């Protein structure tokens, strides 16, 4: 019994922990479309071109003039409009906050923004 407890304690210390913000059981946020100049970065990292795919943890996304990015999580969708900077916290569900610019509906029509913060 002592040997099993010792092995469990050693494994807990040596095995890597999951990344921050990576919750279990939820769907990650997915970048579904990128148009024009859009860049993403993890906190403290360099800006890189935005690509379609899953986003986990905290990430920043910015769009240039005439650019937009569509994001989806579960059944919710949003468009990061031109000249926007947003903070995304993704894991078990997602929170998207517009730090500059706006988020709008992905319905192909111009209209009011969704607000500064969108929860999925």
Biopython code that builds the backbone (N, CA, C, O; Angstrom):
import numpy as np
from Bio.PDB.StructureBuilder import StructureBuilder

atoms = [
    (1, "UNK", "N", (0.827, -1.197, 0.000)),
    (1, "UNK", "CA", (0.000, 0.000, 0.000)),
    (1, "UNK", "C", (0.871, 1.261, 0.000)),
    (1, "UNK", "O", (0.580, 2.230, -0.702)),
    (2, "UNK", "N", (1.939, 1.232, 0.795)),
    (2, "UNK", "CA", (2.837, 2.397, 0.833)),
    (2, "UNK", "C", (3.484, 2.631, -0.521)),
    (2, "UNK", "O", (3.696, 3.773, -0.930)),
    (3, "UNK", "N", (3.796, 1.549, -1.208)),
    (3, "UNK", "CA", (4.437, 1.655, -2.508)),
    (3, "UNK", "C", (3.504, 2.337, -3.526)),
    (3, "UNK", "O", (3.948, 3.163, -4.324)),
    (4, "UNK", "N", (2.214, 1.985, -3.490)),
    (4, "UNK", "CA", (1.246, 2.586, -4.396)),
    (4, "UNK", "C", (1.097, 4.080, -4.110)),
    (4, "UNK", "O", (1.054, 4.887, -5.040)),
    (5, "UNK", "N", (1.018, 4.452, -2.839)),
    (5, "UNK", "CA", (0.908, 5.871, -2.472)),
    (5, "UNK", "C", (2.144, 6.644, -2.905)),
    (5, "UNK", "O", (2.038, 7.771, -3.389)),
    (6, "UNK", "N", (3.310, 6.044, -2.734)),
    (6, "UNK", "CA", (4.553, 6.686, -3.138)),
    (6, "UNK", "C", (4.595, 6.877, -4.652)),
    (6, "UNK", "O", (4.998, 7.938, -5.128)),
    (7, "UNK", "N", (4.180, 5.854, -5.418)),
    (7, "UNK", "CA", (4.152, 5.963, -6.879)),
    (7, "UNK", "C", (3.170, 7.046, -7.330)),
    (7, "UNK", "O", (3.461, 7.805, -8.254)),
    (8, "UNK", "N", (2.023, 7.115, -6.685)),
    (8, "UNK", "CA", (1.034, 8.133, -7.035)),
    (8, "UNK", "C", (1.577, 9.535, -6.760)),
    (8, "UNK", "O", (1.363, 10.448, -7.557)),
    (9, "UNK", "N", (2.274, 9.709, -5.644)),
    (9, "UNK", "CA", (2.837, 11.014, -5.305)),
    (9, "UNK", "C", (3.922, 11.415, -6.299)),
    (9, "UNK", "O", (3.983, 12.573, -6.715)),
    (10, "UNK", "N", (4.778, 10.470, -6.683)),
    (10, "UNK", "CA", (5.848, 10.749, -7.647)),
    (10, "UNK", "C", (5.240, 11.088, -9.010)),
    (10, "UNK", "O", (5.698, 12.016, -9.676)),
    (11, "UNK", "N", (4.217, 10.346, -9.427)),
    (11, "UNK", "CA", (3.574, 10.601, -10.721)),
    (11, "UNK", "C", (2.929, 11.986, -10.748)),
    (11, "UNK", "O", (2.995, 12.681, -11.762)),
    (12, "UNK", "N", (2.311, 12.385, -9.648)),
    (12, "UNK", "CA", (1.662, 13.694, -9.583)),
    (12, "UNK", "C", (2.673, 14.820, -9.743)),
    (12, "UNK", "O", (2.356, 15.859, -10.323)),
    (13, "UNK", "N", (3.871, 14.627, -9.240)),
    (13, "UNK", "CA", (4.903, 15.653, -9.329)),
    (13, "UNK", "C", (5.557, 15.666, -10.707)),
    (13, "UNK", "O", (5.847, 16.736, -11.242)),
    (14, "UNK", "N", (5.794, 14.483, -11.291)),
    (14, "UNK", "CA", (6.544, 14.398, -12.541)),
    (14, "UNK", "C", (5.711, 14.589, -13.796)),
    (14, "UNK", "O", (6.236, 15.066, -14.802)),
    (15, "UNK", "N", (4.436, 14.234, -13.773)),
    (15, "UNK", "CA", (3.608, 14.355, -14.967)),
    (15, "UNK", "C", (3.260, 15.825, -15.209)),
    (15, "UNK", "O", (2.991, 16.568, -14.265)),
    (16, "UNK", "N", (3.265, 16.241, -16.477)),
    (16, "UNK", "CA", (2.940, 17.647, -16.769)),
    (16, "UNK", "C", (1.485, 17.949, -16.476)),
    (16, "UNK", "O", (0.607, 17.103, -16.648)),
    (17, "UNK", "N", (1.247, 19.171, -16.033)),
    (17, "UNK", "CA", (-0.125, 19.593, -15.763)),
    (17, "UNK", "C", (-0.751, 20.093, -17.052)),
    (17, "UNK", "O", (-0.028, 20.510, -17.957)),
    (18, "UNK", "N", (-2.081, 20.066, -17.166)),
    (18, "UNK", "CA", (-2.728, 20.564, -18.377)),
    (18, "UNK", "C", (-2.520, 22.067, -18.515)),
    (18, "UNK", "O", (-2.329, 22.751, -17.509)),
    (19, "UNK", "N", (-2.554, 22.598, -19.739)),
    (19, "UNK", "CA", (-2.378, 24.033, -19.937)),
    (19, "UNK", "C", (-3.454, 24.840, -19.230)),
    (19, "UNK", "O", (-4.574, 24.368, -19.032)),
    (20, "UNK", "N", (-3.103, 26.062, -18.853)),
    (20, "UNK", "CA", (-4.060, 26.938, -18.173)),
    (20, "UNK", "C", (-5.258, 27.198, -19.073)),
    (20, "UNK", "O", (-5.106, 27.445, -20.269)),
    (21, "UNK", "N", (-6.442, 27.142, -18.493)),
    (21, "UNK", "CA", (-7.650, 27.396, -19.243)),
    (21, "UNK", "C", (-8.184, 26.199, -19.992)),
    (21, "UNK", "O", (-9.238, 26.294, -20.621)),
    (22, "UNK", "N", (-7.486, 25.065, -19.947)),
    (22, "UNK", "CA", (-7.955, 23.884, -20.659)),
    (22, "UNK", "C", (-8.854, 23.084, -19.745)),
    (22, "UNK", "O", (-8.393, 22.204, -19.017)),
    (23, "UNK", "N", (-10.114, 23.384, -19.782)),
    (23, "UNK", "CA", (-11.075, 22.681, -18.950)),
    (23, "UNK", "C", (-11.482, 21.379, -19.597)),
    (23, "UNK", "O", (-11.190, 21.151, -20.771)),
    (24, "UNK", "N", (-12.144, 20.532, -18.858)),
    (24, "UNK", "CA", (-12.566, 19.257, -19.400)),
    (24, "UNK", "C", (-14.035, 19.282, -19.748)),
    (24, "UNK", "O", (-14.827, 19.985, -19.122)),
    (25, "UNK", "N", (-14.388, 18.508, -20.755)),
    (25, "UNK", "CA", (-15.781, 18.303, -21.077)),
    (25, "UNK", "C", (-16.416, 19.342, -21.968)),
    (25, "UNK", "O", (-17.535, 19.120, -22.432)),
    (26, "UNK", "N", (-15.785, 20.443, -22.231)),
    (26, "UNK", "CA", (-16.388, 21.479, -23.055)),
    (26, "UNK", "C", (-15.810, 21.495, -24.443)),
    (26, "UNK", "O", (-14.826, 20.815, -24.735)),
    (27, "UNK", "N", (-16.431, 22.277, -25.294)),
    (27, "UNK", "CA", (-15.948, 22.438, -26.645)),
    (27, "UNK", "C", (-15.049, 23.660, -26.708)),
    (27, "UNK", "O", (-15.400, 24.694, -26.140)),
    (28, "UNK", "N", (-13.890, 23.585, -27.384)),
    (28, "UNK", "CA", (-13.048, 24.773, -27.518)),
    (28, "UNK", "C", (-13.645, 25.738, -28.533)),
    (28, "UNK", "O", (-14.509, 25.361, -29.324)),
    (29, "UNK", "N", (-13.190, 26.963, -28.507)),
    (29, "UNK", "CA", (-13.590, 27.947, -29.502)),
    (29, "UNK", "C", (-12.880, 27.596, -30.809)),
    (29, "UNK", "O", (-11.723, 27.175, -30.792)),
    (30, "UNK", "N", (-13.558, 27.764, -31.922)),
    (30, "UNK", "CA", (-12.994, 27.429, -33.231)),
    (30, "UNK", "C", (-13.030, 28.669, -34.121)),
    (30, "UNK", "O", (-14.068, 29.317, -34.253)),
    (31, "UNK", "N", (-11.898, 28.992, -34.727)),
    (31, "UNK", "CA", (-11.848, 30.036, -35.755)),
    (31, "UNK", "C", (-12.302, 29.361, -37.041)),
    (31, "UNK", "O", (-11.635, 28.452, -37.535)),
    (32, "UNK", "N", (-13.438, 29.803, -37.589)),
    (32, "UNK", "CA", (-14.007, 29.138, -38.760)),
    (32, "UNK", "C", (-13.696, 29.839, -40.078)),
    (32, "UNK", "O", (-13.729, 29.206, -41.133)),
    (33, "UNK", "N", (-13.394, 31.134, -40.036)),
    (33, "UNK", "CA", (-13.078, 31.872, -41.272)),
    (33, "UNK", "C", (-12.200, 33.066, -40.949)),
    (33, "UNK", "O", (-12.384, 33.737, -39.933)),
    (34, "UNK", "N", (-11.240, 33.320, -41.831)),
    (34, "UNK", "CA", (-10.345, 34.477, -41.694)),
    (34, "UNK", "C", (-10.332, 35.198, -43.036)),
    (34, "UNK", "O", (-10.067, 34.583, -44.069)),
    (35, "UNK", "N", (-10.616, 36.503, -43.026)),
    (35, "UNK", "CA", (-10.598, 37.304, -44.245)),
    (35, "UNK", "C", (-9.696, 38.513, -44.017)),
    (35, "UNK", "O", (-9.904, 39.277, -43.074)),
    (36, "UNK", "N", (-8.700, 38.688, -44.874)),
    (36, "UNK", "CA", (-7.797, 39.828, -44.756)),
    (36, "UNK", "C", (-6.710, 39.583, -43.721)),
    (36, "UNK", "O", (-6.357, 38.440, -43.428)),
    (37, "UNK", "N", (-6.188, 40.666, -43.175)),
    (37, "UNK", "CA", (-5.086, 40.576, -42.206)),
    (37, "UNK", "C", (-5.642, 40.422, -40.793)),
    (37, "UNK", "O", (-6.300, 41.318, -40.263)),
    (38, "UNK", "N", (-5.360, 39.273, -40.202)),
    (38, "UNK", "CA", (-5.762, 38.992, -38.829)),
    (38, "UNK", "C", (-4.611, 38.255, -38.153)),
    (38, "UNK", "O", (-3.980, 37.385, -38.755)),
    (39, "UNK", "N", (-4.344, 38.609, -36.906)),
    (39, "UNK", "CA", (-3.223, 38.013, -36.178)),
    (39, "UNK", "C", (-3.678, 37.550, -34.801)),
    (39, "UNK", "O", (-4.606, 38.110, -34.217)),
    (40, "UNK", "N", (-2.999, 36.503, -34.283)),
    (40, "UNK", "CA", (-3.292, 35.950, -32.962)),
    (40, "UNK", "C", (-1.994, 35.857, -32.170)),
    (40, "UNK", "O", (-0.909, 35.738, -32.739)),
    (41, "UNK", "N", (-2.125, 35.914, -30.842)),
    (41, "UNK", "CA", (-0.956, 35.672, -29.997)),
    (41, "UNK", "C", (-1.397, 35.200, -28.628)),
    (41, "UNK", "O", (-2.446, 35.596, -28.121)),
    (42, "UNK", "N", (-0.572, 34.340, -28.039)),
    (42, "UNK", "CA", (-0.755, 33.943, -26.644)),
    (42, "UNK", "C", (-0.077, 35.002, -25.784)),
    (42, "UNK", "O", (0.851, 35.657, -26.258)),
    (43, "UNK", "N", (-0.506, 35.197, -24.530)),
    (43, "UNK", "CA", (0.114, 36.222, -23.678)),
    (43, "UNK", "C", (1.637, 36.062, -23.635)),
    (43, "UNK", "O", (2.151, 34.977, -23.361)),
    (44, "UNK", "N", (2.338, 37.147, -23.906)),
    (44, "UNK", "CA", (3.801, 37.139, -23.884)),
    (44, "UNK", "C", (4.446, 36.623, -25.155)),
    (44, "UNK", "O", (5.669, 36.681, -25.282)),
    (45, "UNK", "N", (3.666, 36.119, -26.098)),
    (45, "UNK", "CA", (4.215, 35.573, -27.334)),
    (45, "UNK", "C", (4.137, 36.570, -28.473)),
    (45, "UNK", "O", (3.561, 37.648, -28.324)),
    (46, "UNK", "N", (4.720, 36.211, -29.624)),
    (46, "UNK", "CA", (4.692, 37.111, -30.780)),
    (46, "UNK", "C", (3.353, 37.029, -31.527)),
    (46, "UNK", "O", (2.638, 36.033, -31.420)),
    (47, "UNK", "N", (3.027, 38.072, -32.273)),
    (47, "UNK", "CA", (1.841, 38.053, -33.125)),
    (47, "UNK", "C", (2.132, 37.169, -34.325)),
    (47, "UNK", "O", (3.199, 37.267, -34.931)),
    (48, "UNK", "N", (1.170, 36.294, -34.673)),
    (48, "UNK", "CA", (1.301, 35.407, -35.824)),
    (48, "UNK", "C", (0.019, 35.466, -36.644)),
    (48, "UNK", "O", (-1.040, 35.786, -36.104)),
    (49, "UNK", "N", (0.095, 35.163, -37.938)),
    (49, "UNK", "CA", (-1.124, 35.188, -38.750)),
    (49, "UNK", "C", (-2.191, 34.245, -38.171)),
    (49, "UNK", "O", (-1.884, 33.124, -37.764)),
    (50, "UNK", "N", (-3.425, 34.706, -38.140)),
    (50, "UNK", "CA", (-4.526, 33.888, -37.634)),
    (50, "UNK", "C", (-4.816, 32.773, -38.634)),
    (50, "UNK", "O", (-4.763, 32.977, -39.846)),
    (51, "UNK", "N", (-5.120, 31.600, -38.107)),
    (51, "UNK", "CA", (-5.442, 30.440, -38.937)),
    (51, "UNK", "C", (-6.723, 29.810, -38.437)),
    (51, "UNK", "O", (-7.083, 29.947, -37.268)),
    (52, "UNK", "N", (-7.405, 29.122, -39.326)),
    (52, "UNK", "CA", (-8.604, 28.396, -38.935)),
    (52, "UNK", "C", (-8.221, 27.233, -38.032)),
    (52, "UNK", "O", (-7.174, 26.613, -38.211)),
    (53, "UNK", "N", (-9.087, 26.943, -37.050)),
    (53, "UNK", "CA", (-8.849, 25.814, -36.160)),
    (53, "UNK", "C", (-9.232, 26.132, -34.728)),
    (53, "UNK", "O", (-9.748, 27.211, -34.434)),
    (54, "UNK", "N", (-8.973, 25.172, -33.832)),
    (54, "UNK", "CA", (-9.331, 25.302, -32.422)),
    (54, "UNK", "C", (-8.401, 26.240, -31.674)),
    (54, "UNK", "O", (-7.214, 26.337, -31.986)),
    (55, "UNK", "N", (-8.953, 26.932, -30.682)),
    (55, "UNK", "CA", (-8.192, 27.838, -29.822)),
    (55, "UNK", "C", (-8.452, 27.422, -28.383)),
    (55, "UNK", "O", (-9.604, 27.352, -27.955)),
    (56, "UNK", "N", (-7.388, 27.145, -27.629)),
    (56, "UNK", "CA", (-7.521, 26.768, -26.223)),
    (56, "UNK", "C", (-6.733, 27.737, -25.353)),
    (56, "UNK", "O", (-5.674, 28.223, -25.751)),
    (57, "UNK", "N", (-7.254, 28.012, -24.170)),
    (57, "UNK", "CA", (-6.580, 28.907, -23.236)),
    (57, "UNK", "C", (-6.873, 30.360, -23.564)),
    (57, "UNK", "O", (-7.850, 30.668, -24.246)),
    (58, "UNK", "N", (-6.019, 31.251, -23.075)),
    (58, "UNK", "CA", (-6.183, 32.689, -23.343)),
    (58, "UNK", "C", (-5.382, 33.053, -24.585)),
    (58, "UNK", "O", (-4.226, 32.660, -24.739)),
    (59, "UNK", "N", (-6.023, 33.810, -25.463)),
    (59, "UNK", "CA", (-5.363, 34.239, -26.691)),
    (59, "UNK", "C", (-5.934, 35.602, -27.088)),
    (59, "UNK", "O", (-7.092, 35.906, -26.801)),
    (60, "UNK", "N", (-5.121, 36.407, -27.744)),
    (60, "UNK", "CA", (-5.559, 37.706, -28.259)),
    (60, "UNK", "C", (-5.661, 37.607, -29.773)),
    (60, "UNK", "O", (-4.847, 36.945, -30.418)),
    (61, "UNK", "N", (-6.667, 38.269, -30.337)),
    (61, "UNK", "CA", (-6.905, 38.254, -31.772)),
    (61, "UNK", "C", (-7.141, 39.681, -32.226)),
    (61, "UNK", "O", (-7.945, 40.397, -31.630)),
    (62, "UNK", "N", (-6.444, 40.105, -33.284)),
    (62, "UNK", "CA", (-6.668, 41.448, -33.814)),
    (62, "UNK", "C", (-6.877, 41.368, -35.318)),
    (62, "UNK", "O", (-6.307, 40.520, -36.005)),
    (63, "UNK", "N", (-7.714, 42.278, -35.807)),
    (63, "UNK", "CA", (-8.017, 42.337, -37.230)),
    (63, "UNK", "C", (-7.594, 43.686, -37.775)),
    (63, "UNK", "O", (-7.668, 44.700, -37.081)),
    (64, "UNK", "N", (-7.151, 43.691, -39.023)),
    (64, "UNK", "CA", (-6.732, 44.926, -39.681)),
    (64, "UNK", "C", (-7.878, 45.588, -40.421)),
    (64, "UNK", "O", (-9.025, 45.150, -40.338)),
    (65, "UNK", "N", (-7.560, 46.623, -41.128)),
    (65, "UNK", "CA", (-8.561, 47.385, -41.888)),
    (65, "UNK", "C", (-9.180, 46.488, -42.960)),
    (65, "UNK", "O", (-8.466, 45.853, -43.736)),
    (66, "UNK", "N", (-10.504, 46.441, -42.996)),
    (66, "UNK", "CA", (-11.217, 45.637, -43.985)),
    (66, "UNK", "C", (-11.151, 44.137, -43.738)),
    (66, "UNK", "O", (-11.517, 43.358, -44.618)),
    (67, "UNK", "N", (-10.698, 43.717, -42.573)),
    (67, "UNK", "CA", (-10.556, 42.291, -42.251)),
    (67, "UNK", "C", (-11.621, 41.858, -41.251)),
    (67, "UNK", "O", (-12.201, 42.692, -40.556)),
    (68, "UNK", "N", (-11.879, 40.552, -41.178)),
    (68, "UNK", "CA", (-12.781, 40.002, -40.170)),
    (68, "UNK", "C", (-12.440, 38.544, -39.910)),
    (68, "UNK", "O", (-11.796, 37.883, -40.725)),
    (69, "UNK", "N", (-12.884, 38.059, -38.760)),
    (69, "UNK", "CA", (-12.680, 36.657, -38.368)),
    (69, "UNK", "C", (-13.984, 36.141, -37.778)),
    (69, "UNK", "O", (-14.605, 36.817, -36.958)),
    (70, "UNK", "N", (-14.402, 34.949, -38.189)),
    (70, "UNK", "CA", (-15.575, 34.302, -37.607)),
    (70, "UNK", "C", (-15.118, 33.265, -36.586)),
    (70, "UNK", "O", (-14.201, 32.485, -36.845)),
    (71, "UNK", "N", (-15.772, 33.266, -35.417)),
    (71, "UNK", "CA", (-15.475, 32.284, -34.369)),
    (71, "UNK", "C", (-16.769, 31.571, -33.980)),
    (71, "UNK", "O", (-17.861, 32.130, -34.080)),
    (72, "UNK", "N", (-16.616, 30.314, -33.530)),
    (72, "UNK", "CA", (-17.763, 29.505, -33.130)),
    (72, "UNK", "C", (-17.388, 28.679, -31.905)),
    (72, "UNK", "O", (-16.262, 28.197, -31.784)),
    (73, "UNK", "N", (-18.342, 28.526, -31.009)),
    (73, "UNK", "CA", (-18.177, 27.626, -29.875)),
    (73, "UNK", "C", (-19.551, 27.055, -29.574)),
    (73, "UNK", "O", (-20.498, 27.795, -29.309)),
    (74, "UNK", "N", (-19.652, 25.745, -29.618)),
    (74, "UNK", "CA", (-20.928, 25.059, -29.465)),
    (74, "UNK", "C", (-21.892, 25.614, -30.509)),
    (74, "UNK", "O", (-21.576, 25.560, -31.698)),
    (75, "UNK", "N", (-23.037, 26.136, -30.129)),
    (75, "UNK", "CA", (-24.001, 26.637, -31.109)),
    (75, "UNK", "C", (-23.849, 28.138, -31.350)),
    (75, "UNK", "O", (-24.503, 28.674, -32.244)),
    (76, "UNK", "N", (-23.008, 28.834, -30.582)),
    (76, "UNK", "CA", (-22.863, 30.281, -30.719)),
    (76, "UNK", "C", (-21.811, 30.669, -31.740)),
    (76, "UNK", "O", (-20.778, 30.012, -31.869)),
    (77, "UNK", "N", (-22.087, 31.750, -32.469)),
    (77, "UNK", "CA", (-21.136, 32.269, -33.458)),
    (77, "UNK", "C", (-21.033, 33.783, -33.327)),
    (77, "UNK", "O", (-21.978, 34.451, -32.908)),
    (78, "UNK", "N", (-19.866, 34.313, -33.693)),
    (78, "UNK", "CA", (-19.658, 35.764, -33.669)),
    (78, "UNK", "C", (-18.641, 36.137, -34.739)),
    (78, "UNK", "O", (-17.841, 35.309, -35.174)),
    (79, "UNK", "N", (-18.687, 37.396, -35.154)),
    (79, "UNK", "CA", (-17.734, 37.942, -36.112)),
    (79, "UNK", "C", (-16.909, 39.007, -35.408)),
    (79, "UNK", "O", (-17.461, 39.931, -34.811)),
    (80, "UNK", "N", (-15.584, 38.882, -35.477)),
    (80, "UNK", "CA", (-14.684, 39.922, -34.976)),
    (80, "UNK", "C", (-14.499, 40.882, -36.147)),
    (80, "UNK", "O", (-13.857, 40.550, -37.143)),
    (81, "UNK", "N", (-15.065, 42.066, -36.012)),
    (81, "UNK", "CA", (-15.088, 43.025, -37.112)),
    (81, "UNK", "C", (-13.729, 43.683, -37.342)),
    (81, "UNK", "O", (-12.798, 43.528, -36.551)),
    (82, "UNK", "N", (-13.646, 44.414, -38.441)),
    (82, "UNK", "CA", (-12.450, 45.132, -38.851)),
    (82, "UNK", "C", (-11.924, 46.055, -37.747)),
    (82, "UNK", "O", (-12.694, 46.665, -37.005)),
    (83, "UNK", "N", (-10.603, 46.141, -37.661)),
    (83, "UNK", "CA", (-9.917, 47.008, -36.692)),
    (83, "UNK", "C", (-10.320, 46.717, -35.251)),
    (83, "UNK", "O", (-10.545, 47.638, -34.466)),
    (84, "UNK", "N", (-10.410, 45.443, -34.908)),
    (84, "UNK", "CA", (-10.793, 45.040, -33.550)),
    (84, "UNK", "C", (-9.661, 44.294, -32.869)),
    (84, "UNK", "O", (-8.810, 43.690, -33.522)),
    (85, "UNK", "N", (-9.666, 44.344, -31.545)),
    (85, "UNK", "CA", (-8.760, 43.562, -30.713)),
    (85, "UNK", "C", (-9.628, 42.882, -29.671)),
    (85, "UNK", "O", (-10.349, 43.550, -28.929)),
    (86, "UNK", "N", (-9.565, 41.542, -29.608)),
    (86, "UNK", "CA", (-10.377, 40.799, -28.647)),
    (86, "UNK", "C", (-9.500, 39.866, -27.828)),
    (86, "UNK", "O", (-8.445, 39.415, -28.275)),
    (87, "UNK", "N", (-9.973, 39.589, -26.603)),
    (87, "UNK", "CA", (-9.325, 38.597, -25.734)),
    (87, "UNK", "C", (-10.261, 37.404, -25.673)),
    (87, "UNK", "O", (-11.449, 37.548, -25.383)),
    (88, "UNK", "N", (-9.718, 36.224, -25.948)),
    (88, "UNK", "CA", (-10.496, 34.987, -25.941)),
    (88, "UNK", "C", (-9.997, 34.117, -24.803)),
    (88, "UNK", "O", (-8.799, 33.855, -24.692)),
    (89, "UNK", "N", (-10.921, 33.665, -23.950)),
    (89, "UNK", "CA", (-10.627, 32.675, -22.913)),
    (89, "UNK", "C", (-11.436, 31.441, -23.267)),
    (89, "UNK", "O", (-12.661, 31.434, -23.146)),
    (90, "UNK", "N", (-10.739, 30.391, -23.708)),
    (90, "UNK", "CA", (-11.414, 29.196, -24.201)),
    (90, "UNK", "C", (-10.975, 27.975, -23.419)),
    (90, "UNK", "O", (-9.810, 27.847, -23.041)),
    (91, "UNK", "N", (-11.896, 27.101, -23.186)),
    (91, "UNK", "CA", (-11.634, 25.840, -22.481)),
    (91, "UNK", "C", (-12.936, 25.091, -22.437)),
    (91, "UNK", "O", (-13.325, 24.464, -23.423)),
    (92, "UNK", "N", (-13.612, 25.141, -21.327)),
    (92, "UNK", "CA", (-14.948, 24.556, -21.178)),
    (92, "UNK", "C", (-15.946, 25.670, -21.503)),
    (92, "UNK", "O", (-16.430, 26.359, -20.606)),
    (93, "UNK", "N", (-16.247, 25.840, -22.788)),
    (93, "UNK", "CA", (-16.990, 27.007, -23.231)),
    (93, "UNK", "C", (-15.988, 28.103, -23.553)),
    (93, "UNK", "O", (-14.781, 27.860, -23.545)),
    (94, "UNK", "N", (-16.468, 29.298, -23.835)),
    (94, "UNK", "CA", (-15.548, 30.375, -24.190)),
    (94, "UNK", "C", (-16.138, 31.730, -23.826)),
    (94, "UNK", "O", (-17.354, 31.910, -23.760)),
    (95, "UNK", "N", (-15.233, 32.675, -23.593)),
    (95, "UNK", "CA", (-15.594, 34.073, -23.345)),
    (95, "UNK", "C", (-14.771, 34.901, -24.315)),
    (95, "UNK", "O", (-13.549, 34.764, -24.374)),
    (96, "UNK", "N", (-15.438, 35.763, -25.077)),
    (96, "UNK", "CA", (-14.766, 36.638, -26.037)),
    (96, "UNK", "C", (-15.084, 38.068, -25.639)),
    (96, "UNK", "O", (-16.252, 38.452, -25.573)),
    (97, "UNK", "N", (-14.049, 38.861, -25.373)),
    (97, "UNK", "CA", (-14.227, 40.245, -24.940)),
    (97, "UNK", "C", (-13.579, 41.187, -25.937)),
    (97, "UNK", "O", (-12.401, 41.040, -26.262)),
    (98, "UNK", "N", (-14.343, 42.150, -26.420)),
    (98, "UNK", "CA", (-13.814, 43.160, -27.347)),
    (98, "UNK", "C", (-13.083, 44.228, -26.540)),
    (98, "UNK", "O", (-13.716, 44.984, -25.802)),
    (99, "UNK", "N", (-11.761, 44.299, -26.672)),
    (99, "UNK", "CA", (-10.963, 45.316, -26.005)),
    (99, "UNK", "C", (-10.956, 46.606, -26.833)),
    (99, "UNK", "O", (-10.836, 47.707, -26.296)),
    (100, "UNK", "N", (-11.088, 46.441, -28.149)),
    (100, "UNK", "CA", (-11.187, 47.567, -29.087)),
    (100, "UNK", "C", (-11.997, 47.061, -30.285)),
    (100, "UNK", "O", (-11.873, 45.894, -30.655)),
    (101, "UNK", "N", (-12.804, 47.898, -30.883)),
    (101, "UNK", "CA", (-13.617, 47.469, -32.018)),
    (101, "UNK", "C", (-14.913, 46.835, -31.552)),
    (101, "UNK", "O", (-15.473, 47.231, -30.530)),
    (102, "UNK", "N", (-15.401, 45.827, -32.321)),
    (102, "UNK", "CA", (-16.678, 45.225, -31.949)),
    (102, "UNK", "C", (-16.832, 43.800, -32.441)),
    (102, "UNK", "O", (-16.110, 43.337, -33.324)),
    (103, "UNK", "N", (-17.797, 43.123, -31.840)),
    (103, "UNK", "CA", (-18.223, 41.784, -32.229)),
    (103, "UNK", "C", (-19.622, 41.920, -32.810)),
    (103, "UNK", "O", (-20.445, 42.663, -32.275)),
    (104, "UNK", "N", (-19.901, 41.216, -33.893)),
    (104, "UNK", "CA", (-21.240, 41.276, -34.474)),
    (104, "UNK", "C", (-21.726, 39.872, -34.796)),
    (104, "UNK", "O", (-20.973, 38.902, -34.717)),
    (105, "UNK", "N", (-23.005, 39.784, -35.162)),
    (105, "UNK", "CA", (-23.610, 38.496, -35.496)),
    (105, "UNK", "C", (-23.071, 37.995, -36.835)),
    (105, "UNK", "O", (-22.692, 38.788, -37.697)),
    (106, "UNK", "N", (-23.039, 36.687, -36.997)),
    (106, "UNK", "CA", (-22.598, 36.079, -38.253)),
    (106, "UNK", "C", (-23.856, 35.703, -39.029)),
    (106, "UNK", "O", (-24.237, 34.535, -39.092)),
    (107, "UNK", "N", (-24.492, 36.713, -39.617)),
    (107, "UNK", "CA", (-25.717, 36.448, -40.363)),
    (107, "UNK", "C", (-25.701, 37.104, -41.741)),
    (107, "UNK", "O", (-26.695, 37.052, -42.465)),
    (108, "UNK", "N", (-24.583, 37.716, -42.104)),
    (108, "UNK", "CA", (-24.463, 38.318, -43.424)),
    (108, "UNK", "C", (-25.102, 39.688, -43.575)),
    (108, "UNK", "O", (-25.088, 40.266, -44.662)),
    (109, "UNK", "N", (-25.667, 40.216, -42.478)),
    (109, "UNK", "CA", (-26.309, 41.531, -42.545)),
    (109, "UNK", "C", (-25.627, 42.504, -41.609)),
    (109, "UNK", "O", (-25.137, 42.117, -40.548)),
    (110, "UNK", "N", (-25.597, 43.757, -41.998)),
    (110, "UNK", "CA", (-25.068, 44.771, -41.102)),
    (110, "UNK", "C", (-26.092, 45.005, -40.011)),
    (110, "UNK", "O", (-27.299, 44.979, -40.253)),
    (111, "UNK", "N", (-25.599, 45.230, -38.825)),
    (111, "UNK", "CA", (-26.531, 45.451, -37.726)),
    (111, "UNK", "C", (-25.788, 45.838, -36.473)),
    (111, "UNK", "O", (-24.588, 46.113, -36.515)),
    (112, "UNK", "N", (-26.489, 45.862, -35.362)),
    (112, "UNK", "CA", (-25.866, 46.262, -34.102)),
    (112, "UNK", "C", (-24.846, 45.228, -33.630)),
    (112, "UNK", "O", (-24.896, 44.056, -34.005)),
    (113, "UNK", "N", (-23.934, 45.693, -32.808)),
    (113, "UNK", "CA", (-22.930, 44.779, -32.267)),
    (113, "UNK", "C", (-23.560, 43.874, -31.212)),
    (113, "UNK", "O", (-24.661, 44.134, -30.727)),
    (114, "UNK", "N", (-22.848, 42.816, -30.871)),
    (114, "UNK", "CA", (-23.321, 41.859, -29.875)),
    (114, "UNK", "C", (-23.019, 42.310, -28.456)),
    (114, "UNK", "O", (-23.502, 41.693, -27.507)),
    (115, "UNK", "N", (-22.244, 43.355, -28.283)),
    (115, "UNK", "CA", (-21.828, 43.799, -26.964)),
    (115, "UNK", "C", (-20.343, 43.615, -26.783)),
    (115, "UNK", "O", (-19.672, 43.073, -27.662)),
    (116, "UNK", "N", (-19.816, 44.058, -25.655)),
    (116, "UNK", "CA", (-18.368, 43.985, -25.415)),
    (116, "UNK", "C", (-17.919, 42.579, -25.061)),
    (116, "UNK", "O", (-16.786, 42.200, -25.357)),
    (117, "UNK", "N", (-18.795, 41.794, -24.426)),
    (117, "UNK", "CA", (-18.425, 40.434, -24.008)),
    (117, "UNK", "C", (-19.475, 39.456, -24.510)),
    (117, "UNK", "O", (-20.676, 39.685, -24.361)),
    (118, "UNK", "N", (-19.002, 38.347, -25.116)),
    (118, "UNK", "CA", (-19.896, 37.292, -25.574)),
    (118, "UNK", "C", (-19.475, 36.004, -24.890)),
    (118, "UNK", "O", (-18.302, 35.631, -24.910)),
    (119, "UNK", "N", (-20.443, 35.327, -24.284)),
    (119, "UNK", "CA", (-20.209, 34.021, -23.637)),
    (119, "UNK", "C", (-20.784, 32.936, -24.523)),
    (119, "UNK", "O", (-21.892, 33.072, -25.042)),
    (120, "UNK", "N", (-20.037, 31.866, -24.695)),
    (120, "UNK", "CA", (-20.506, 30.725, -25.473)),
    (120, "UNK", "C", (-20.695, 29.542, -24.533)),
    (120, "UNK", "O", (-21.089, 28.462, -24.973)),
]
sb = StructureBuilder()
sb.init_structure("model")
sb.init_model(0)
sb.init_chain("A")
sb.init_seg("    ")
for serial, (resi, resn, name, xyz) in enumerate(atoms, 1):
    if name == "N":
        sb.init_residue(resn, " ", resi, " ")
    sb.init_atom(name, np.array(xyz, "f"), 0.0, 1.0, " ", f" {name:<3s}", serial, name[0])
structure = sb.get_structure()
